[in-house]
Amino acid sequence: MQVARPPGKVRAALASRPPTGGPSPLPRRPLVPGSAAVTGGGTAATAAALAATLGLAAAAWVVAVRQMAGMDMGVATRLGGFAFFIVVWAWMMAAMMLPGAAPAVVRRAQAGGVHAVPLFVVSYLAVWALVGAAVYAVYQPHGPAVAGAVVIAAGVYELTPLKQHFRRRCRDRVSSGLAFGLCCAGSSIGLMATWVAVGVMSITWMAVIAVVILAQKLLPVRAAIDLLLALTITGLGIWIIVAPWSVPGLTPPVM
């Protein structure tokens, strides 16, 4: 008896199947030439952008401290000419704000390439330059009562929903330095007002406010810490009003 043979196409399909019970062949992933080098290059570029940002911040601290030397008169500080002030202010903002912006710079470098970082940083600092222009427009040497009132208002602002909204936005992924700067300005405006009120050319207050702003940008949000900070700022404002002579550096020394 003769057994019928399957058609040719069926025989070919059966021959191409792996033996029953044997391991199935793994699909071969196509190799992309140079993919490892591209990944390594992107990591190196991102690291370079981060190092450049922090290096600029460090240089800005040196320049700002030199420019501010001898200018601190507490609440009686005068700003001088606009051109001089805005240049000094730009250095101060680079020193204070760039360390906290480092995570955003890294994200921008990863999303848009390292070539997108300079525009991001410049537009971010441009927002703070505009804040400096506004400070120059409204600032006048003032007394302890005005300083205390501003500081109390700044302490209250720390607990408002508006502050919390801007703080969240300042920590989110953003597409431009302008948007990032506006959100961070809204988050830090109370702290900046405290600094301007007690001594806008005080290196000590500049350092204190910079540390607080950096902590708020990088550390996890804790309601208890936020409340403590708000109460501390408010208490400082009350202290300034009640006993201004006892607040270090608030008033110029009597000659």
C-alpha positions in Angstrom: 0.0 0.0 0.0 1.4 3.4 -1.0 1.2 6.4 1.3 0.2 9.7 -0.3 3.0 12.3 0.1 1.9 15.8 1.1 2.3 18.6 -1.5 5.6 20.4 -1.9 4.6 23.6 0.0 3.4 21.6 3.0 6.6 19.6 3.1 8.7 22.8 3.1 6.6 24.2 5.9 7.0 21.1 8.0 10.7 20.9 7.4 11.2 24.5 8.6 9.5 23.8 11.9 11.7 23.0 14.9 11.6 19.5 16.3 8.8 18.9 18.8 9.9 19.6 22.3 13.0 21.5 21.2 13.7 25.0 22.2 12.3 27.7 19.9 15.0 29.9 18.3 15.2 33.3 19.9 14.6 36.3 17.6 17.8 38.0 16.7 17.8 41.7 17.6 19.2 43.9 14.9 22.4 45.6 16.0 22.6 49.4 15.6 26.2 50.4 14.8 27.5 52.9 17.3 24.5 52.8 19.6 26.6 52.3 22.7 28.8 55.2 21.7 25.8 57.5 21.2 24.4 56.6 24.7 27.8 57.2 26.2 28.2 60.5 24.3 24.7 61.7 25.5 25.6 60.9 29.1 28.9 62.8 28.8 27.2 65.8 27.3 24.6 65.9 30.1 27.3 65.7 32.7 29.2 68.5 30.9 26.0 70.7 30.9 25.6 70.0 34.7 29.2 70.8 35.4 29.0 74.0 33.4 25.9 75.1 35.2 27.4 74.5 38.7 30.7 76.0 37.6 28.9 79.2 36.5 27.1 79.3 39.8 30.4 79.0 41.7 32.0 81.8 39.6 28.9 84.0 40.1 29.3 83.7 43.9 32.8 84.9 43.7 31.9 87.9 41.5 28.8 88.8 43.5 30.6 88.7 46.8 33.3 91.0 45.5 30.8 93.4 44.0 28.7 93.5 47.2 31.6 94.1 49.5 31.0 97.2 51.7 27.5 97.9 50.3 25.4 96.4 53.0 23.6 99.0 55.2 20.7 96.9 56.2 17.3 98.6 55.7 19.2 101.8 54.8 21.0 100.2 51.8 21.0 102.2 48.6 21.0 100.5 45.2 23.1 103.0 43.2 22.6 103.4 39.5 20.3 101.1 37.5 23.1 99.7 35.2 25.4 98.9 38.2 22.5 97.3 40.2 21.2 95.1 37.4 24.7 93.8 36.6 25.3 92.9 40.3 21.8 91.5 40.6 22.4 89.2 37.5 25.5 87.8 39.2 23.6 87.3 42.5 20.7 85.5 40.7 23.2 83.2 38.9 24.8 82.4 42.2 21.6 81.8 44.1 19.3 80.2 41.5 21.5 78.0 39.2 22.3 75.3 41.8 18.5 74.7 42.3 18.0 74.7 38.5 20.5 71.9 38.0 17.9 69.1 37.8 15.9 71.1 35.2 19.1 71.7 33.2 19.8 68.0 33.2 16.3 67.2 32.0 16.5 69.8 29.3 19.8 68.4 28.1 18.3 64.9 28.0 15.2 66.0 26.1 16.6 68.5 23.7 20.3 67.8 23.6 23.2 69.8 25.2 22.8 72.5 22.5 19.4 73.5 24.1 20.9 74.2 27.5 22.4 77.7 26.9 19.1 79.1 25.8 17.3 77.4 28.7 19.7 78.9 31.2 19.7 82.4 29.6 15.9 82.6 29.5 15.7 81.4 33.0 18.0 84.0 34.3 16.3 86.7 32.2 13.2 86.2 34.3 15.2 86.9 37.4 16.7 90.0 35.7 13.1 91.2 35.2 12.5 90.6 38.9 15.6 92.7 39.6 14.2 95.6 37.5 11.0 95.4 39.4 12.9 95.5 42.7 14.8 98.6 41.5 11.6 100.3 40.5 9.9 99.9 43.9 12.8 99.8 46.4 13.6 102.7 48.7 15.7 102.8 51.8 13.2 102.1 54.6 12.8 101.7 58.3 12.4 98.6 60.5 8.6 98.9 60.5 8.4 98.5 56.7 10.9 95.7 56.8 9.0 93.8 59.5 5.7 94.2 57.6 7.2 92.8 54.4 8.8 89.9 56.2 5.5 89.0 58.0 3.7 89.1 54.6 6.4 86.8 53.2 5.9 84.3 56.1 2.2 84.2 55.4 2.8 83.7 51.7 4.7 80.5 52.4 1.5 78.8 53.5 -0.8 80.0 50.7 -2.1 77.7 47.9 -0.5 80.0 45.4 2.9 79.4 46.8 2.4 75.6 46.8 1.1 75.7 43.2 4.2 77.5 42.0 6.5 75.3 44.1 5.0 72.2 42.4 5.4 73.7 39.0 9.0 74.7 39.7 9.7 71.0 40.4 7.9 69.7 37.3 9.3 69.0 33.9 9.1 72.2 31.8 9.8 72.9 28.2 11.5 76.3 28.4 13.6 78.3 30.7 11.1 81.1 30.6 8.3 78.9 31.9 10.6 77.4 34.5 11.8 80.9 35.6 8.2 82.2 36.0 7.2 79.2 38.1 10.3 79.4 40.3 9.9 83.2 40.7 6.4 82.6 42.0 7.6 80.0 44.4 10.5 82.0 45.8 9.1 85.6 45.7 8.3 85.6 49.5 11.8 84.5 50.4 13.3 87.1 48.0 11.1 89.8 49.5 12.5 88.9 52.9 16.1 89.3 51.7 15.4 92.6 50.0 13.6 93.9 53.1 16.3 93.1 55.6 19.4 93.8 53.5 19.5 93.4 49.7 23.3 93.7 49.7 23.9 91.5 52.7 26.0 88.5 51.7 24.9 86.7 54.9 21.2 87.0 54.1 21.9 86.2 50.4 23.5 82.9 51.5 20.7 82.0 53.9 18.0 82.7 51.4 19.9 80.7 48.7 20.1 77.7 51.0 16.4 77.8 51.8 15.5 78.1 48.1 17.8 75.3 47.1 16.3 73.0 49.8 12.7 73.8 48.7 13.6 72.9 45.1 15.5 69.6 45.8 14.1 68.1 49.0 10.8 66.3 49.4 7.9 68.5 50.5 7.1 68.2 54.2 4.1 70.1 55.6 5.7 70.3 59.1 8.9 71.8 57.7 6.9 74.3 55.6 4.9 75.4 58.6 8.1 75.8 60.7 9.7 77.9 58.0 6.6 80.1 57.7 6.5 80.6 61.5 10.2 81.4 61.6 9.9 84.1 58.9 6.8 85.5 60.6 8.6 85.6 63.9 11.5 87.4 62.3 9.2 90.0 61.0 7.7 90.5 64.5 11.2 90.7 66.0 12.2 93.4 63.5 9.2 95.5 64.4 9.4 95.1 68.2 13.2 95.2 68.7 15.0 96.3 65.5 18.1 97.3 67.4 18.7 93.7 68.4 18.5 92.2 64.9 22.1 91.8 63.6 22.9 93.8 60.5 19.4 95.3 60.2 20.4 98.9 60.8 23.7 100.6 60.0 26.1 101.2 62.9 26.0 104.7 64.5 29.2 106.5 63.8 
